[in-house]
Amino acid sequence: DILMANTPSEYSATELKKRIDLYKSKISEMNIDIDLSGISTSDLVVYYETVEWKQANFDKLPIALVVYNLSRIEVAIKLVESALLSRLQ
């Protein structure tokens, strides 16, 4: 699997995608209007070809770009958390 070869599956791109999707579904169940587009795990279209989310974010990329993508995902989740907390007040 993509992300870290020869490591337990809890550190794979597939597992990260599952956890993000689970997080999004839990937020959606709350019926609070929050923009979840920043944490999208949908496949991407690159040069008219569909590319899986995990491949687009982690496969065969320089480590600096992988770290950037992980940081971007982290920031997007923090923004969702912030929006959620502000709506619950």
C-alpha positions in Angstrom: 0.0 0.0 0.0 1.0 3.6 -0.5 2.4 5.9 2.1 5.0 3.9 4.1 6.1 0.6 2.6 6.6 -2.4 4.9 4.7 -0.8 7.9 1.6 -1.8 9.7 -1.6 -1.0 7.7 -2.6 1.7 10.3 0.0 3.9 8.5 -1.2 3.4 5.0 -2.9 5.9 2.6 -5.9 3.5 2.4 -6.3 3.6 6.2 -5.9 7.4 6.3 -8.6 7.7 3.6 -10.9 5.4 5.6 -10.4 7.4 8.8 -11.0 10.7 7.0 -14.2 9.3 5.4 -15.4 8.1 8.8 -14.6 11.5 10.3 -16.6 13.2 7.6 -19.6 10.9 8.0 -19.6 11.5 11.8 -19.6 15.3 11.1 -22.4 14.9 8.5 -24.5 12.9 11.0 -24.6 16.0 13.2 -26.7 17.9 10.6 -24.6 21.0 11.0 -23.8 23.0 7.9 -20.0 22.7 7.6 -17.9 22.8 4.5 -16.2 19.4 4.2 -14.7 20.0 0.7 -11.3 20.7 2.2 -11.0 17.1 3.4 -12.3 15.5 0.2 -11.0 12.0 -0.5 -12.6 11.8 -4.0 -10.5 10.6 -6.9 -9.0 13.4 -8.9 -9.0 14.1 -12.6 -5.4 14.9 -13.8 -4.9 15.6 -17.5 -8.3 14.0 -18.3 -7.5 10.8 -16.4 -9.0 9.8 -13.1 -6.4 9.2 -10.4 -7.1 7.7 -7.0 -6.9 10.0 -4.0 -4.1 8.0 -2.4 -2.1 7.9 -5.6 -2.5 11.6 -6.3 -1.4 12.5 -2.7 1.3 10.0 -1.9 2.4 7.6 -4.7 5.9 8.3 -6.3 6.0 11.8 -4.9 9.0 13.5 -3.3 9.0 13.2 0.5 8.6 17.0 0.8 5.4 16.9 -1.2 4.1 14.0 0.8 4.7 15.9 4.0 3.1 19.0 2.5 0.0 16.9 1.6 -0.2 15.5 5.1 0.1 19.0 6.6 -2.6 20.3 4.2 -4.9 17.5 5.3 -4.2 18.2 9.0 -4.9 21.9 8.5 -8.2 21.2 6.7 -9.3 18.9 9.5 -8.4 21.6 12.1 -10.5 24.1 10.1 -13.5 21.7 10.2 -13.0 21.3 13.9 -12.9 25.0 14.4 -16.0 25.6 12.3 -17.8 22.8 14.3 -16.9 24.3 17.6 -18.0 27.8 16.6 -21.4 26.4 15.4 -21.9 24.5 18.7 -21.5 27.6 20.8 
